[in-house]
Amino acid sequence: MLLHTILTRMIQSGTLTVRYPSGRTQEYGDGREPKAGLWLRSARAEWRMVANPGLALGELYMDGEAEPLDCSLLEMLDLMADNLWAGDRHPMETLNYQLRRLRRHLDQLNPAGRSRRNVAHHYDLNGRLYALFLDRDRQYSCAYFATGQETLEEAQAAKKRHVAAKLRLTEPGLEVVDIGCGWGGMALTLARDWGARVTGITLSEEQLGVARQRAQEAGLADRVRFELLDYRRLPEFLGRPVDRVVSVGMFEHVGIDHFRGFFRSVKQVLKPDGVALVHAIGRSSGPGATNPWLAKYIFPGGYSPALSEVLPTVERSGLWVTDIEILRLHYAETIRHWRRRFAANRDAILSLHDERFCRMFEFYLAGAELAFRRSDHMNWQLQLSPSVGAVPLTRDYIADSERAAAGGRVSA
């Protein structure tokens, strides 16, 4: 009954009811709300929850050996996550976490070939999957909620306006490089609404094909091009500096030993008065390690860095940090929309994949939402430039530009 002892120490707030493989039911916590339950359906599940819960719980749910008991998956994970941070940590999870911290340089070693395989693992899936839970523009990154009441489409459009405002696209024809362009939505928006000439790069063949098709269909193929290219090859590929660089939701795949090379590439491709905007997931509690289940099944080689790990490499690159913004609960709200859309379209997704895949994605979306709502995850945006005078002295221009764009005209 080692798991019983661990849960007795761990669950201090709310009530967790556990049904063990023997059929015995045990309550943990203070008996108050919130309440949730966990059903462990095999002796193997019980022992795996002792040995390595960070990996085991997701795998057990995928295989049907662990189920929410009289509650939703989100409610079960929410109660467990809340107590993981508020009470005593699981002793084996503490040890496993420290081991992950020690080997993270190896886990995040992402040379070009490995980066390509890591991207293919998550992004080269059936294209219909993402269309069934993302917004119409397939923005697979944090949206921007001014009030929290926006639709997903409205919040993603606001995110693109916010990014464009920070890029200072003050005149038509500025050249922009989009590092990690996804399905092309950001690049196409900057070309269509802001008059930019954009080169988008990705390592996903699935995304590349969709992005190129969208450019053709939108009549923007003369102003937007998409290439299968690693960011490390950008300077030689372009052969000349550009006006702007944007990267949204890609930096999490770079790896800590490659941060310096990433910002060196950004510096090399920017004109002396150029501007870059890097938007990424981070953590507010300092350096950490990627959850083992997430690294194995969703984002191999991925890591959400603390700014304390990022800023020293920016400083050594010779780039000025001209603006920093922290987006706190915006991604929690974004993923809440994704999770609900996934649930509404589950039958269609099941026709593309199997039940285990659907359960994997359900666990991913629920856990990711809680990482931003209950834990230390957030998003940061860094505006960068080789020049100290590349942007105005105050931040007023950002809001002014967004208001003008929302009203149908681009502000200078």
C-alpha positions, 0 to 999 in steps of 0.5 A: 500500500505504498501508493496509499501512503504517498497519496495520504501525504500528497492530497491536502486540499479537496478530496480525491477518491481512489478505487483500487484494482481490488475494488477497495475505495479510499478517500484522500484529502480534507473531505471538502470541494473540489472532489474528483476520483481516480480508478486504477484498474490493474495492479500494474497501474497501481505500481506504475503510479508509485514508480513514475507517475509523471509518465505513467498516468498519461500512459495508463489513461491512454491504455484504459488502465486508469480512468476518472471516477465520477468526474471528468478527466480535467477535474481529476487532473486539476485536483491532482495538479493542485495538490502536487504544487500545494502539498508534499511532492510524490517522492519518486516523482521528485527523484525522477524530476531531478534526473530529468533536470540532469539529463536535459541537455541530452534530451534537448540536443536538437541537431538539424536531422533530429529537429526534423524528426521531432517536428514530423512526430507531431505536425506531419499528422493527418491535416484534418486533425488540426482543422477539427479543433483549431480556429479557421486559420489554424493558429496552433499557438497562444491566442490573445484575449483582451477580456476572455469573452472573445471567440477563438477566431477573434482571439487568434486574429487579435494575436496576429494584430498584436504581433504585427504591431510589435513588428512595426510594419509601417510601410508596404513591401517590408521583407519578413521571415517567419521562422516556424510558419506552421500552416502559413496563417501568420505569413499570409496575414502579414502579406494580405493585411500589412503589405509585407513580403514574407518568407515562411520556413518550416520543417513539416512537409505536411504544413509546407504543402498546406501553406503553399496551397493556401498562398495560391488560393489567396492570390498571394503566391507572388508575395509569400513563399514557403520553404522546407528549411532549418533556421540554422540555414537562413543566413546562407539561404537568404543571402541578404538581410531582411527588415523583420523576423517573426517566430511564434510557437517555434522556440520551444523546439530549439533546445537549450544548447541551441539558443545561442545559435538561434539568436545568432541566426536572427541577428545575422538575417536582420538589417541594422535597424530591423525588428524581430518578435519571438513568441514562446511558451515559458515558465515563471519558476525558473529552469525546469525539465519537460514532463516525460509523458509530453516529451515521449508522446507529444513534443519530443525534444521540446522544452519551455524555457524560463526567461532567465535561460533565454536572456543571457543568450540574447545579450551575447548575440548583440541584440537589444531587447526592446520589449518584453511582455508576459501573457499569463492566462491567455494560453489556458483560455486558448487550450480550453477552446481547443479542448472543447472543440476536440470533444465536440469533434471526437467522432470525426477524429476517431475516424482518422485515428484510433481510440488510444490516439484520441485519449492521448490528445485528450490527456495532452489538452487537459494537462496543457490547460492546467499547466497554464492555469494552475502551474508555472507556465506562461507565454513570453514575447521578446521584441529584439533589434540590433539597434537601440533606436529601432522602435519608438520610445514608449509602447503606445505605438503597439496599442495604436497600431492594433486599434488602427488594424482592427478598424481596417487600416494599418497605422504607421 
